[in-house]
């Protein structure tokens, strides 16, 4: 984690009665001590965290629905931000700015809601709602890598 170089977030497998899930823990890389950060309720398939270790998002699969859960602070309860049914076009988070206002999402939908043949990266500003687009018609674009020295600027 950026503010604490001796600790990292790790996903740790835990067996349940029906499956294996991933809890999030903080690992001290010098002592090996682990502290639970998030307990998986059983249907979370991915966690999203910033460089400081703030866990702000979770992807949950329930039946045929993929649900994106979000919170601005870890002290807040999870809120459902979107729900996508299997077979429907939707979006997936790719990156979030440190202040949480600018998001980059991968989607096979245009900002107008029209389907695309390939996935594109869109900028989505939560307040006010605005979007931009990085895409190519020939290939899927689904992931964003960011460095603190080279943030996306548009």
C-alpha positions in Angstrom: 0.0 0.0 0.0 1.4 3.4 -1.0 1.3 4.9 2.4 2.6 1.8 4.2 5.3 0.0 2.3 5.5 -2.9 4.8 1.9 -4.0 4.2 0.1 -5.3 1.1 -3.5 -6.5 0.4 -3.8 -10.2 -0.4 -6.7 -12.4 -1.3 -6.8 -15.5 1.0 -8.8 -18.5 0.1 -11.4 -19.8 2.7 -13.5 -22.9 2.3 -17.2 -22.6 2.9 -19.8 -25.4 3.0 -20.4 -25.1 -0.8 -17.3 -23.4 -2.3 -14.0 -21.6 -1.8 -14.1 -17.8 -1.5 -11.5 -15.1 -1.3 -11.3 -12.9 1.7 -9.1 -9.8 1.7 -6.3 -9.5 4.3 -3.5 -7.1 5.0 -0.2 -8.8 5.1 2.9 -7.4 6.9 5.7 -8.5 4.5 8.3 -8.5 7.2 6.5 -10.4 10.0 4.0 -12.5 7.9 1.2 -11.3 10.2 -2.2 -11.1 8.4 -5.2 -9.1 9.5 -8.6 -9.6 7.9 -9.8 -6.6 5.9 -12.9 -7.9 4.2 -14.8 -11.1 4.8 -16.4 -12.5 1.6 -20.1 -13.1 2.2 -19.8 -16.0 -0.3 -20.8 -14.4 -3.6 -18.1 -11.7 -4.2 -15.8 -12.7 -7.1 -13.6 -9.6 -7.2 -12.6 -6.8 -4.9 -11.5 -3.3 -5.9 -9.1 -1.2 -3.8 -7.0 1.9 -4.3 -3.3 2.3 -3.8 -3.7 3.1 -0.1 -5.7 -0.1 0.5 -9.2 1.4 0.7 -11.6 -1.3 -0.5 -14.2 0.7 -2.4 -15.8 -1.9 -4.7 -16.9 -5.5 -5.0 -18.3 -7.6 -7.9 -20.9 -10.0 -6.6 -22.5 -12.8 -8.6 -25.9 -13.9 -7.5 -27.8 -16.3 -9.7 -27.6 -14.8 -13.2 -26.9 -11.2 -12.0 -23.5 -9.5 -11.7 -23.8 -6.7 -9.2 -21.3 -3.9 -8.7 -21.2 -2.8 -5.1 -19.6 0.5 -4.2 -18.8 2.6 -1.1 -16.8 5.8 -0.7 -15.5 5.0 2.7 -14.9 1.6 4.4 -17.1 2.8 7.3 -20.1 3.0 5.0 -22.3 0.1 4.0 -22.1 -1.3 0.5 -24.5 0.2 -2.1 -25.6 -1.4 -5.3 -24.4 0.7 -8.2 -25.3 -1.5 -11.1 -26.8 -4.9 -11.9 -26.3 -6.7 -15.1 -28.1 -9.9 -16.1 -26.3 -12.7 -17.9 -26.3 -12.2 -21.6 -26.9 -8.4 -21.4 -24.3 -5.8 -22.3 -22.9 -3.9 -19.4 -19.7 -2.5 -18.0 -16.9 -3.4 -15.7 -14.7 -1.0 -13.7 -11.1 -0.7 -15.1 -9.7 2.2 -12.9 -10.7 4.9 -10.5 -9.0 8.2 -9.8 -7.7 8.8 -6.2 -10.5 11.2 -5.4 -13.1 8.7 -6.7 -14.7 11.2 -9.1 -13.2 9.9 -12.4 -13.8 6.3 -13.4 -12.6 4.3 -16.4 -14.9 1.5 -17.4 -14.8 -1.2 -20.0 -18.1 -1.6 -21.9 -19.6 -3.0 -25.0 -22.2 -0.2 -24.8 -21.7 3.3 -26.0 -22.4 6.2 -23.6 -25.8 6.4 -25.5 -26.6 2.8 -24.6 -26.1 1.3 -28.1 -24.3 -2.0 -28.4 -20.8 -2.2 -29.8 -19.0 -5.2 -31.4 -15.9 -4.6 -29.3 -15.4 -3.4 -25.7 -14.0 0.1 -25.2 -12.7 2.1 -22.3 -14.9 5.0 -21.3 -14.3 7.8 -18.8 -17.2 8.3 -16.5 -17.2 11.3 -14.1 -19.6 10.5 -11.2 -20.2 14.2 -10.4 -21.3 15.6 -12.8 -22.1 12.6 -15.0 -19.9 12.9 -18.1 -18.2 10.3 -20.3 -15.4 10.1 -22.8 -14.1 7.2 -25.0 -10.9 5.4 -25.8 -11.5 2.6 -28.2 -10.7 0.8 -31.4 -13.2 -0.9 -33.6 -10.8 -3.8 -34.4 -10.0 -5.0 -30.8 -11.4 -5.2 -27.4 -10.0 -2.7 -24.9 -10.9 -3.8 -21.4 -8.1 -2.8 -19.0 -6.3 0.4 -17.8 -2.9 0.5 -16.1 -2.0 3.7 -14.3 1.1 5.1 -12.7 1.2 7.9 -10.1 3.6 9.6 -12.5 1.4 9.3 -15.6 -2.3 9.6 -14.7 -4.9 9.7 -17.5 -5.6 13.4 -18.1 -8.7 13.5 -20.2 
